[in-house]
């Protein structure tokens, strides 16, 4: 196994991880910004107000996107296993 192959595997793993995490993190960020904007406009300074909407949106996002995320993870894992003999050389 040469260093280029290890770098390629690491790069693909990081890309897959970011590709799967970005939709969930993005929705949490957008909801957090909207709640913060709402707090600034209404001058409600309750610290726990941000967490409940973010938790709900992240759980809903995971619920909706979990089939897509599982397919992406399965494709990545299948490609890794299929190319396993190439790694041993």
N, C-alpha and C positions, 0 to 999 in steps of 0.2 A: 504494500500500500504506500503510494508516494504522497508527498505533502500536497500536491495539487489536488489529488482526489479527496483528501481529508478536508481541504479548504472548500471544495465544491460541495461536499456533503454538509459541512457546517453552514455554508451560505444558503443552501436549499432549506435546511432546517430552520434557520432564522427567518428566511422569507416566508415560509409556510406559517410559522408562529405569528409573525406580524400580520400576515394576510388574514388569519383567523381572528386575531385580537382586535384589529382596527375597527370593525363595525360596532362591536360591543363598547369599546372604549370611546368611540366617537359619539354614540348615542348618549352615553353617560356624561360626556363633556358638554354636549348641546343642552341636555336637560339641566345640568348644573348651571350653565350660563343663563338659561331662561329663568330658573328659580332665583338666581342672584340678581338678575335684572328686575324681577318682580319684587324682591326684597328691597332693592334700592328705590324703586318707584313708590312703593307703599310704606317705606320706612319701617317694615317689620324686620327686626333683627333677631330672629330666632335661629340659633345655630343648627338645631335638629331639623329644621324645615327642608334643608337641602337633601338630607340623606334618604328620606322615605321615597320621594319621586325617583331619585336615581336608582335605588334598589329595585323599585317596581319596574322601571324601564329596562334595566339590565337583565332582570329575570325574564321579562317578556321577550327581550331580544334573544336571549339564550334559548328560550322555548321555541321561538319562530325560526331561528337560524341553526338550531342544532342538527337537523338533517343535512343541511348544506355543509356544515362544519365537519360532520362525520364523514361525508363523502370525500371532502378534501383530504382529511387525515388518512382515510383508507387508500386513496390514490397515492399519496406520498409514501405510505408504508409499503404498498404493493410494489412501487417502483424501487424502493430501497431493497426489498427482499429479492426482486427479480434481478437486480444488478449486484447482488451479494457475491456471486462467483467472480465478478470483475474486481471486487475489492480484495480478494484473497491472493491474487496473483502477485 
